[in-house]
Amino acid sequence: MALEVHGITEPFPFGPRGGFGDWLYARYGWRMASGWAYAIEENAGMDDPLDVFFRLVGEYRAAAHAAPRR
């Protein structure tokens, strides 16, 4: 918030329009209309959604780190 007040935008991948939701949609085809948290809960199956979240965050960060930088 403090950065935003001064006109500095900082990407936040876990925000409503962030890269994490885009990545989940691209990787798994999950609908993001209700947000990534709901999508994880709906698709966790028998696994604990929180465990699934942290596993997916690890995958997302590994993919982002491996992607070529522009």
C-alpha positions in Angstrom: 0.0 0.0 0.0 2.8 2.5 0.9 4.4 1.9 -2.5 1.1 2.4 -4.3 0.6 5.8 -2.6 3.9 6.9 -4.2 2.9 5.6 -7.7 5.2 2.5 -7.4 3.5 -0.6 -8.6 4.8 -3.9 -7.4 3.5 -7.2 -8.9 1.8 -9.4 -6.4 1.2 -12.9 -8.0 -1.3 -13.9 -5.3 -3.7 -11.0 -5.8 -7.0 -11.3 -7.6 -5.5 -10.7 -11.0 -2.1 -12.1 -10.3 0.1 -14.6 -12.0 -0.7 -17.5 -9.7 -4.4 -17.7 -10.8 -3.3 -17.3 -14.5 -0.8 -20.1 -14.0 -3.4 -22.4 -12.3 -5.7 -21.9 -15.2 -3.0 -22.5 -17.9 -1.6 -25.5 -16.1 -4.8 -27.2 -14.9 -7.6 -25.5 -16.7 -9.3 -24.6 -13.4 -11.9 -21.9 -13.6 -10.8 -18.8 -11.8 -14.2 -16.9 -11.7 -14.3 -17.3 -7.9 -10.6 -17.0 -7.3 -7.7 -19.3 -7.0 -8.5 -20.3 -3.3 -11.9 -21.5 -4.3 -10.5 -23.4 -7.3 -8.0 -25.1 -5.1 -10.7 -26.1 -2.6 -12.9 -27.4 -5.4 -10.1 -29.5 -6.9 -8.2 -30.7 -3.9 -10.1 -34.0 -3.8 -9.3 -35.9 -0.6 -6.2 -33.8 0.1 -6.2 -31.0 2.5 -6.6 -27.8 0.5 -3.9 -26.0 2.5 -1.4 -28.8 1.6 -2.4 -28.5 -2.0 -2.0 -24.7 -1.9 1.6 -25.0 -0.6 2.5 -27.7 -3.1 1.1 -25.6 -6.0 2.9 -22.5 -4.7 6.2 -24.5 -4.9 5.4 -25.6 -8.4 4.5 -22.0 -9.4 7.7 -20.6 -8.0 9.8 -23.3 -9.6 8.1 -22.6 -13.0 8.5 -18.9 -12.6 12.2 -19.3 -11.7 12.8 -21.6 -14.7 11.0 -19.3 -17.2 13.3 -17.1 -19.3 13.4 -13.5 -18.0 12.7 -10.6 -20.3 
